[in-house]
Structure formats: structure tokens, C-alpha cells
């Protein structure tokens, strides 16, 4: 018979409960601060629901009523240099963190509604109503609240979407040598999200000072926890990742406070992440002022049982019972905040002359100006002022022929030598003598402690890089081994990193660089061969560069690393082993944003291309000598950075266009570009815009089918001869 040994988890998993003695001996200042803030948050949330019921909140109003105990209990322990982020239901945590930032040290009485507290309430209310005075200038609304000065780094409308970024905040805090921590708040529904599980693993492996705070409010919209997971005690996840975990009654603010105190001691001592699961209850439905029973998924008896354990009432009764405050003082405090909320609301509202009696509307002057709609999608590039720009033709330094991948390695190493803020992370980047292609060889030699091999978790490490960039103390260079892997991390790349600057008001820099290679033609098949340019450039917050030669790679990478917008640097594996002109030792120049290169000149046709297809275009033009064409190497592909001056001048000269790319038709970059060109230059075009692309299908493993699916020199030659014949 086999033997069986019962195994135990490497990290503790405990349930913390308070006793009457804990309440009787708790520091008066702690209880009074929690009570005061809970009263303020409850009054704020009830006022928001009232406005939402009047149709004055555009979009959702995810109320946290009933969950205040988890927020005030956990945030009470934090400092301003500790960070928090949260989910779509995050008003309570945001307010608690903001109050903690502006309030003076704790006193024995209820905290006062100071002018700073009134400002927090006013700006938060304005943001939820979508008004210009809000923290994000009205762009964030109820679900995207950020106040960096207070350490409130942003709530998030994607379930689990903010968790990987929190790992980036925690990484920066530890790297900077502080004992600050990050707390990321999310609900029971997010516990089963892949990015959350990836981040649990990454945070544990890297020992990051990150608390995963699970608000188990029993329902993901209307689905009970027990229907979504076989282990409804969600803090059990900690055992799988060797993370110490606490389970507490979230309706008991003191229990939450004590658990967080213990978790903070663990994290501030450098022992890595923690989990706190708070069992609590939202008194209302997912959105709005109706209880869940109104929709049939909760019973009135269940709701009453939880309401009877109201955390605000618990704080009130305990504080009154200990003689710390009177019932009248509590009532006056609640009445005062109610009056403040009405007063603040009245400054944003006016009678609606076209509505029913008593109906109100937002004061017109409170809205953001409509011309603000696109401001802050990206920065103004003033950070590049004073740059030394060079072009190969006018470069005064010494040039020689060098392998493309060697130049990638050298310039990355040079930038890391010059700027200690740069951190490289990705799969295998620190192994194999410089990653799978040798691109990080010099970086590993130069700064091995800043070249970090990650788990195979693109969502987690891309999001971690995004969090690093949002915090701003370090500059991440994230590598996706193949461009196709961006689909795995699509939420972090498109929903988070690309939108962050604009979504949070337009003022937050996001200095993030993503390197990724295209591998069509290498036999790696459908899932490793895509050209992502057509997809990446649909995200207006991303800048995208596509170097075709070693000299340009140096300048474009240097510019990308100096830019405060997220930049994707595309590399084609076909170029890695090629040689081209590059500097011998000057690796510090830049290439300007929005400047294309004219690789060949002619009057018959404008050929537009990028990456390795530029070289194929040159080969094809040599094979059709009786056609003289302008060949424009775009270099910058995103809409905001295209060199319309060079493109326009060429089209007005040749009156004909051929766009050349290698990838599939369905994800085509040239399809968008052709549409935009005909809109801008229709009057100068003497013929339809022609295109060379790959086929409909993704490349296959079969060598002959792969070749049939992508474009190379032969397809360009055919297109040139057709153009010449016409």
C-alpha cells in the first residue's frame, strides 16, 4: 500500500476575529477616525445615489454602501507614500485614502470636516458627475478615480485590470529602497481572472510589498461566489502561491484594521506580499439604488441579516458604548456631512427650466469644454526639447557596418549605463547570453540586476511595467518574445497602458517601452508570425516605431526611452542577422518623432513601407529600373506621428501610391493608411491607391504555404510592373 503524508502550506492562512476586549482596548483615536470617515463615506454614497436617481450621474454609480468597514479599517494603517488602487466599486477606498492624506494626526474626538476634507468631497463628487473640477477633469467618472499625491493611483473598470499595475507600484517602492507598500482592492469576481492569478504568482516570486485585498461581497453582479468557485473562502488562493493570508469579517472594521496591521508588518519588513479577504456585503445591486432582492437573486431576509451587521452602526455603538462620543455628537457629525454634500451639490446644479417642477440639471459652466475631448491622449513631447537629432546622411561621427541585433544590444546597454531608471523585463531576457536572439546581451553584461526574467505571464509583467511607468520612478522596457503575444496581454496594453494618460485627465506621463519582434518567414506558424502594426495603431495612446536599419534603430530607441508616452518598438527577425551602417561608438543621438526617411527618389510613384519590407522594396525597385519611385520609410507608424509633410510632398509630385507591407490582410496597417491618404490627397491622385500585403490566412508551418501567405520582393516587383504598365 502506498504511504500518504499530509502536506501543509508553506505560508500561514488564518482567520482573525475580534473580541469585546479588542474593542474595549482599541486606541480611541483609531475608533473615532474610522467612525468619522465611515459616516462621511456613507453620506457621500447616499448623496451620489440620490443624484443618480435624478439622472444627474451619467453612467454607472457603483455604490460601496455596506462595505465601508473594509475601506476605513484597512486604509487607516496606510501612509501617504503607500499606494492603493481598486476596482469599479472604489469610491470608499479612494475617499478613505484621500482623507488620510489631508487629515491631521488622529485625535480622540470625531475628525473635523476641514476645508481640505470638503475639497476631497467636492472634487470626488465632481469627478463622478463627469465635471471639469474632478480629479480626472471629468474623464474618469465613477470608475476611474485617481489622485496621485494622496497615493490613490487609480480605480479600474476592467475586473482585475488594476492588479498587475499594483505590482509595478510595489516594485518601484521596493526598488527605491523605501518601506512603502501597495494595496490593490478587488472583488470576488476578480479572484478567478487570469491576470490576478498571474500577479499573485509574480508578486510572490519577486517578494513585492503588495497586499491583495479581496472584498468578498458574495456576488459577482448576481452570481454567488459558491457558483463561481469550488473554494468560496477566497483567501485560500494564498496557499498556492506561498503568500500569507488573513480572512476577516469585513463588516467588523476593527478586525480589518488588525489584519492590515499584521500584514503591513510582514510587508514593511521585506517579506513579500500578503492577502486579506474581507467578507462583506454591498447593500445595493451592482449599480444604482435598488437592492439585489429587487432583481431576484437575493432574498430580503438575507439582505436584512447583513444590514443588521452594518459596519457604520457597529462603529457607532462601540464608540458610544465606551463613552468616546455621544449619540448627539454622532448625529451632529452625520448631519454636518449631509449638509456639506447638499451644499456642494447645489454649486453644480440648477433648476431645469425644461423639466418637471423640482427637476435639476448640471450647470453648463461645470462641464469640461468640448475642445478638451482629445487633449492628453498623448503628451506634447516637450520632454524631448534639446535633443540632439542626427540622420545618417549628415552624421559627423564614425560609421561602420554592424549587425542589426548587435546594435539593438549595444544601444539598450548604453541607455541602461546612462540612466539607472531603466529596467528590462520579459521572458528569458536575462538568460541565453542575451535572450533568445541576443538583443539584451549588453544590458545583461552592463546591469544584470536590472534585466529581469519573468514568468510566462504577459498580462502580469506587461501590467507591472505599466504600473512602473504610471508611478514614474523607473522606466520599464518590456519585451514580448513574439508580437502575437500582445493578444495575451491585450487588456494591459490597450485598456490600461494606452488609455491611462487620457483617462486620468491627461496629465500623467506613462514612460513605457515595449519591444516585440515580427517573425513571418521563420517557420513558427500562425501564432508567432503576425505583423501587429495595424492593430497597435488603432490605440491612439500608443506611439509605434518600426526601424528598418541599424542607424535608425539607435536614434528611434533613444527617442522612445526619452518619451513620456508609451512607445512600441517593432523589430523584424529578418533584420537581426543583416548588416547595415551604424555608429562605431556614438549611441546617444535621437531621431525626431514624426520624421520619415526618403530612401530613394523618383517621379513615377510613391512607395510607402516600413521595417524589413523597406529592404524588399529597394530590391524590387532595382529589378524594375525603368520605374523611378520615391520610397518612403515611415519609421513612425501611429497616426499622431506620421510624417504627413514628406508623404504629401511625394504624392503631389508622383500622383500615385503603392503601400507595401508583409502581414495578413485582416490586420493590415496599409488598409487604414490607404483610407487616410485618399481622404487627404484625393485631388492629387491619378489612380487608385495600390497595396501589397500578405494573404488572408495567417502563415502556416509548411514552408511553401508560409511563403504563399506573406509578401516579399517578388510580390512588390509584380506590383511595380503593373503600376509601370498603367
Secondary structure, DSSP 8 states (H G I E B T S, - for coil): ---------SS-EEEE---HHHHHHS-HHHHHHHHHHHHHHHHHHHHHHHHHHTT-S-S-----TT-HHHHHHHHTT--TTSEEEE-SS-HHHHHHHHHHHHS-S--SS-----HHHHHHHHHHHHHHTTBTTSTTTTSSTTT---BGGGTEEEE-SSTTTTHHHHHHHHHHHHHTT----EEEEEEGGGGG-HHHHHHHHHHHHTT--EEEEEEE-SEETTEEHHHH-S---GGGHHHHHT-EEEEEETT-HHHHHHHHHHHHHHHHTT---EEEEEE---SS-SSSSS-GGGGTSS-HHHHHHHHTT-HHHHHHHHHHHTTSS-HHHHHHHHHHHHHHHHHHHHHHEEE-TTSSTT-EEE-GGGB--GGGTTTTSS---GGGTT--B--GGG--S-EEEEEHHHHHHHHHHHHHHH-TTEEEEETTTTSTTTTTTSTTHHHHHH-GGGEEE--S-HHHHHHHHHHHHHH-SSEEEEEESSGGGGGTTHIIIIIIIHHHHHHTTS-----EEEEEEE-TTSS--TTS----HHHHTTSTT-EEEE--SHHHHHHHHHHHHH-SS-EEEEEEHHHHT-EEEEESS----B--TT--EEEE--SSEEEEE-THHHHHHHHHHHH-TT--EEEEE-SB-SGGG--HHHHHHHHHHH--EEEE--S-STT-HHHHHHHHHHHHHGGG-SS--EEE---SS---SSHHHHHHHS--HHHHHHHHHHHHH-
